[in-house]
Amino acid sequence: MKSSVLGKSTSVAEVTGIFRTGIMIHVDREYFLPYERCPKFKTAKAEDVFSVEFDGEDLHWPALDIDMELESLRHPERFPLVWHE
């Protein structure tokens, strides 16, 4: 029996490491996000970086007010803009 109603994604996002040059994020696989693309992570508190939420399409860091599409991690060449304050 198949359900005809799609539920909310059960995928989980997790920051798996904070490094000198960027952060490692695991969603469906590991992604490296260099600080060059999102400098706000470099000066953020570790607890705020590790506190990521995922709704199935977008990543959100509430304490840092950062939202990011998963597609921008999968295909960074399609999203050449760098975040600036």
RODO-2510 file (C-alpha; in nm, 4 decimals, decimal comma):
residues 85
     n   res          X          Y          Z
     1     m     0,0000     0,0000     0,0000
     2     k     0,1330     0,3431    -0,0947
     3     s     0,0505     0,6651     0,0779
     4     s    -0,0741     0,9376    -0,1543
     5     v     0,0047     1,2126     0,0951
     6     l     0,3605     1,3335     0,1128
     7     g     0,4836     1,4022     0,4623
     8     k     0,7532     1,6317     0,5895
     9     s     1,1084     1,5334     0,5025
    10     t     1,2800     1,3176     0,7611
    11     s     1,6266     1,4257     0,6515
    12     v     1,8397     1,5662     0,9281
    13     a     2,1109     1,8292     0,8963
    14     e     2,4111     1,8284     1,1237
    15     v     2,7227     2,0412     1,1410
    16     t     2,9908     1,7754     1,1852
    17     g     3,2956     1,9976     1,2153
    18     i     3,4229     2,3509     1,2522
    19     f     3,7612     2,4045     1,0914
    20     r     4,0058     2,6884     1,0380
    21     t     3,8802     2,7404     0,6807
    22     g     3,5106     2,6515     0,7049
    23     i     3,2446     2,4160     0,8380
    24     m     3,1428     2,0623     0,7440
    25     i     2,7700     1,9936     0,7126
    26     h     2,6023     1,6552     0,6705
    27     v     2,2556     1,6427     0,5162
    28     d     2,2336     1,3693     0,2550
    29     r     2,6138     1,3578     0,2369
    30     e     2,9053     1,5708     0,3626
    31     y     2,9426     1,9268     0,2324
    32     f     3,2229     2,1713     0,3078
    33     l     3,1237     2,5370     0,3349
    34     p     3,4283     2,7668     0,3300
    35     y     3,4169     3,0863     0,5328
    36     e     3,4815     3,2737     0,2063
    37     r     3,1217     3,1936     0,1052
    38     c     2,9654     3,2820     0,4406
    39     p     3,2070     3,4768     0,6636
    40     k     2,9607     3,5117     0,9514
    41     f     3,0338     3,1511     1,0548
    42     k     3,4007     3,2348     1,1167
    43     t     3,3268     3,4639     1,4114
    44     a     3,0167     3,2844     1,5407
    45     k     3,0014     3,0902     1,8659
    46     a     3,0437     2,7157     1,8104
    47     e     2,7098     2,6394     1,9773
    48     d     2,5341     2,8693     1,7275
    49     v     2,7067     2,7055     1,4296
    50     f     2,6127     2,3564     1,5514
    51     s     2,2510     2,4650     1,6042
    52     v     2,1222     2,4106     1,2495
    53     e     1,7634     2,3375     1,1460
    54     f     1,6550     2,1743     0,8189
    55     d     1,3091     2,1733     0,6612
    56     g     1,3866     1,9439     0,3692
    57     e     1,5082     2,2191     0,1352
    58     d     1,6606     2,4971     0,3422
    59     l     1,9136     2,5108     0,6239
    60     h     1,8577     2,7663     0,8977
    61     w     2,0783     2,8873     1,1831
    62     p     1,8337     3,0798     1,4075
    63     a     2,0898     3,2446     1,6378
    64     l     2,2936     3,3652     1,3393
    65     d     1,9982     3,4656     1,1187
    66     i     2,1428     3,2609     0,8301
    67     d     1,9264     3,0766     0,5768
    68     m     2,0764     2,8679     0,2989
    69     e     1,9284     2,6475     0,0292
    70     l     2,0611     2,2924     0,0232
    71     e     2,1036     2,3356    -0,3531
    72     s     2,3691     2,6013    -0,2883
    73     l     2,5775     2,3374    -0,1093
    74     r     2,5120     2,0726    -0,3742
    75     h     2,5958     2,3072    -0,6637
    76     p     2,7980     2,6077    -0,5390
    77     e     2,8907     2,6976    -0,8972
    78     r     2,5239     2,7887    -0,9568
    79     f     2,5257     3,0248    -0,6578
    80     p     2,8311     3,2481    -0,7058
    81     l     2,7198     3,5227    -0,4691
    82     v     2,9011     3,5524    -0,1391
    83     w     2,7191     3,6719     0,1697
    84     h     2,8297     4,0091     0,3071
    85     e     2,7227     4,2145     0,6074
***
